[in-house]
Each structure stands twice: as structure tokens, then as C-alpha cells.
Amino acid sequence: MSTAGKVLVVLFLLVLPVWIILVSAVANLNSEWTQALARLEKQVSDLEPQVAANEKKILKLQDEIALAQDSADAEQTLLRAKIAEVERGKAEMTQIQTAVANQLDALKVAVESAKTASTQRKQQLDTETAAKDAAVESVKKLDTENAQLLQTLLNLRNEFKQILEQNRQLVGTPPPASGRTLRTRPASFTR
């Protein structure tokens, strides 16, 4: 055998154990990876129901979240409506309070005006009462004067009748017919 053949045989013999070691290592790795793959496949198959259960839980949680959000939105809407109602009531109360204050101010002005008018009426009443008292006194005075003048008139009539009778008797004329007497007119108080 030639040197090259010997070198090739030696090289082949030297590489053969390395090759065997490599093949055994690859086989060992292959079996380990197969076992690891089997374990992983088993874990995947074990985890698939958990994933499905987790997906169901996630869907359930999403439904609960949506329901909670809807409920929160409804509560928010209700609270906003209540707040708006309270604000509306507050605005109405402020408006009523302002209207009452305005009415109160108007009433105060009316009361002051009424007091002024009452004072003026009292003054007018006092003036009119004084004028009435003066008029009553004047009427009483005129009544007294009228009574005195009527009495004087009656006295003068009677005196005239007597003088007329005396003059007739002196002249000799008969007295007037019995139905014809000197009539007195009632005194009139109107002017």
C-alpha cells in the first residue's frame, strides 16, 4: 500500500471515531429533541384546553366589562339628568328668589307710597273736618239768624195785619172774604 493509501487509512481511522462520536451525538440530540418535542407537544395539548378556557374567560370578562361600561354609562346619564334637574331647580329657585325680592321691593315702595298717601289723606281729612266744622258753625249761625229773621218777619206781619185792620176800620171797608187771608209763604233755605 502506498503512503497515500496509508495516510488515507490512518485518516479514515482517525476520523471514524470522530464520525461515530458525531453520529452518536446527533442520534443522542435527535432522541433528546424528540423527547423535548414530545414534551412540548404534550404541554401544547395540555395547554390547549386552558387556552380555550382562558379565551372563554376573556370573552366573559369582555362581556362583563361591556356590561359594566353600559351600566356605568347608564348611571352617568342618570346622574347627569339628575344634576341637570337640580341645576334647573336651582335656576328656578334663583329666578323665584329674584322675583320675590323684586316683589318685596315693589311692596316696600307701595307701602311707603301708601304711608305718604295716608298722611296726605289724614291732612286732607283734618282740613275737611275743620272746613266741615266751620260750615256747620256757619249753618248754625245762619239757622239762628234765619230763625230770628223769621220771627222778625212774623212779628212784622202780625204788626202789619194789625195796622191794616186798624186802617180798614178807620177807612170803613169791610174785611176781606173769609177765605182770603194773607198767606205766608214758607221760608226757603235754598238760595
C-alpha positions as CSV (number, residue, x, y, z in Angstrom):
1,M,0.0,0.0,0.0
2,S,1.2,3.3,-0.8
3,T,1.9,6.1,1.6
4,A,-1.1,8.0,0.4
5,G,-3.3,5.0,1.0
6,K,-1.8,4.5,4.4
7,V,-2.3,8.1,5.2
8,L,-5.9,7.8,4.0
9,V,-6.5,4.7,6.0
10,V,-5.0,6.4,9.1
11,L,-7.0,9.5,8.5
12,F,-10.1,7.4,7.9
13,L,-9.4,5.5,11.1
14,L,-8.9,8.7,13.0
15,V,-12.0,10.4,11.5
16,L,-14.1,7.2,12.1
17,P,-14.2,7.5,15.9
18,V,-15.0,11.2,15.5
19,W,-17.6,10.3,13.0
20,I,-19.1,7.7,15.3
21,I,-19.0,10.2,18.2
22,L,-20.7,12.7,16.0
23,V,-23.3,10.3,14.8
24,S,-23.9,9.1,18.3
25,A,-24.1,12.8,19.4
26,V,-26.5,13.5,16.6
27,A,-28.6,10.4,17.5
28,N,-28.5,11.5,21.1
29,L,-29.5,15.0,20.2
30,N,-32.2,13.6,17.9
31,S,-33.7,11.5,20.7
32,E,-33.4,14.3,23.2
33,W,-35.1,16.7,20.8
34,T,-37.7,14.1,20.0
35,Q,-38.4,13.8,23.7
36,A,-38.4,17.5,24.2
37,L,-40.6,17.9,21.2
38,A,-42.9,15.2,22.6
39,R,-43.0,17.0,25.9
40,L,-43.7,20.3,24.2
41,E,-46.4,18.8,22.1
42,K,-47.9,17.2,25.3
43,Q,-47.6,20.7,27.0
44,V,-49.3,22.3,24.0
45,S,-52.1,19.7,24.0
46,D,-52.4,20.2,27.8
47,L,-52.4,24.0,27.3
48,E,-55.0,24.0,24.5
49,P,-58.0,23.4,26.9
50,Q,-56.5,26.1,29.2
51,V,-56.2,28.4,26.2
52,A,-59.8,27.7,25.3
53,A,-60.9,28.2,28.9
54,N,-58.8,31.4,29.0
55,E,-60.4,32.6,25.8
56,K,-63.9,31.9,27.3
57,K,-62.8,33.8,30.4
58,I,-61.6,36.6,28.3
59,L,-64.8,36.8,26.4
60,K,-66.8,36.6,29.6
61,L,-64.6,39.4,31.1
62,Q,-65.1,41.4,27.9
63,D,-68.9,40.9,28.3
64,E,-68.7,41.9,31.9
65,I,-66.6,44.9,31.0
66,A,-69.1,45.9,28.3
67,L,-72.0,45.4,30.7
68,A,-70.2,47.4,33.4
69,Q,-69.4,50.1,31.0
70,D,-73.0,50.2,29.8
71,S,-74.2,50.2,33.4
72,A,-71.7,53.0,34.2
73,D,-72.9,54.9,31.1
74,A,-76.5,54.5,32.2
75,E,-75.7,55.6,35.7
76,Q,-73.7,58.5,34.3
77,T,-76.6,59.5,32.1
78,L,-79.0,59.2,35.1
79,L,-76.6,61.3,37.3
80,R,-76.2,63.9,34.6
81,A,-80.0,64.1,34.2
82,K,-80.3,64.4,38.0
83,I,-77.6,67.1,38.0
84,A,-79.4,68.9,35.1
85,E,-82.7,68.7,37.0
86,V,-81.0,70.0,40.2
87,E,-79.4,72.8,38.2
88,R,-82.8,73.6,36.6
89,G,-84.4,73.6,40.0
90,K,-81.6,75.8,41.3
91,A,-82.1,78.2,38.4
92,E,-85.8,78.2,39.0
93,M,-85.3,78.9,42.7
94,T,-82.9,81.7,41.9
95,Q,-85.5,83.1,39.5
96,I,-88.2,82.8,42.1
97,Q,-86.0,84.4,44.7
98,T,-85.2,87.3,42.4
99,A,-88.9,87.7,41.6
100,V,-89.8,87.6,45.3
101,A,-87.1,90.1,46.0
102,N,-88.4,92.4,43.2
103,Q,-92.0,92.0,44.5
104,L,-90.8,92.7,48.0
105,D,-89.1,95.9,46.8
106,A,-92.3,96.8,44.9
107,L,-94.3,96.2,48.1
108,K,-91.9,98.3,50.1
109,V,-92.3,101.1,47.6
110,A,-96.1,100.6,47.7
111,V,-96.1,100.7,51.5
112,E,-94.1,103.9,51.5
113,S,-96.4,105.3,48.9
114,A,-99.4,104.2,50.9
115,K,-97.9,105.8,54.1
116,T,-97.4,109.0,52.2
117,A,-100.9,108.9,50.8
118,S,-102.3,108.0,54.2
119,T,-100.5,111.0,55.7
120,Q,-101.9,113.2,53.0
121,R,-105.4,111.8,53.5
122,K,-105.2,112.4,57.2
123,Q,-104.1,116.0,56.5
124,Q,-106.9,116.3,53.9
125,L,-109.4,114.8,56.4
126,D,-108.2,117.2,59.1
127,T,-108.6,120.1,56.7
128,E,-112.0,118.9,55.5
129,T,-113.1,118.2,59.1
130,A,-112.1,121.7,60.0
131,A,-113.9,123.1,57.0
132,K,-117.0,121.0,57.8
133,D,-116.9,122.2,61.4
134,A,-116.7,125.8,60.1
135,A,-119.5,125.1,57.7
136,V,-121.6,123.5,60.5
137,E,-121.0,126.5,62.6
138,S,-121.9,128.8,59.7
139,V,-125.1,126.8,59.1
140,K,-126.0,127.0,62.8
141,K,-125.3,130.7,62.8
142,L,-127.4,131.1,59.6
143,D,-130.2,129.0,61.2
144,T,-130.1,131.2,64.2
145,E,-130.2,134.3,62.0
146,N,-132.9,132.8,59.9
147,A,-135.0,131.9,62.9
148,Q,-134.5,135.5,64.2
149,L,-135.4,136.9,60.8
150,L,-138.5,134.6,60.5
151,Q,-139.5,135.7,64.0
152,T,-139.0,139.3,63.0
153,L,-140.9,138.7,59.8
154,L,-143.8,137.0,61.7
155,N,-143.8,139.9,64.1
156,L,-143.8,142.4,61.3
157,R,-146.6,140.5,59.5
158,N,-148.7,140.4,62.6
159,E,-148.0,144.0,63.2
160,F,-148.8,144.8,59.5
161,K,-152.1,142.8,59.9
162,Q,-153.0,144.8,62.9
163,I,-152.1,148.0,61.3
164,L,-154.0,147.0,58.1
165,E,-157.0,146.1,60.2
166,Q,-156.8,149.3,62.1
167,N,-156.6,151.2,58.8
168,R,-159.6,149.4,57.4
169,Q,-161.6,150.1,60.4
170,L,-160.6,153.7,60.2
171,V,-161.4,153.8,56.5
172,G,-164.5,151.7,57.0
173,T,-164.0,149.0,54.5
174,P,-165.2,145.5,55.2
175,P,-162.6,142.9,55.9
176,P,-161.8,140.6,53.0
177,A,-163.8,137.5,52.3
178,S,-163.4,134.8,54.9
179,G,-161.3,132.5,52.6
180,R,-158.9,135.3,51.8
181,T,-156.4,135.8,54.4
182,L,-152.9,136.9,54.0
183,R,-151.0,133.8,53.4
184,T,-147.4,133.4,54.4
185,R,-145.0,131.5,52.3
186,P,-142.8,129.0,53.9
187,A,-139.3,130.2,54.3
188,S,-136.9,128.7,51.9
189,F,-133.4,127.7,53.0
190,T,-132.1,127.5,49.4
191,R,-130.5,130.4,47.8
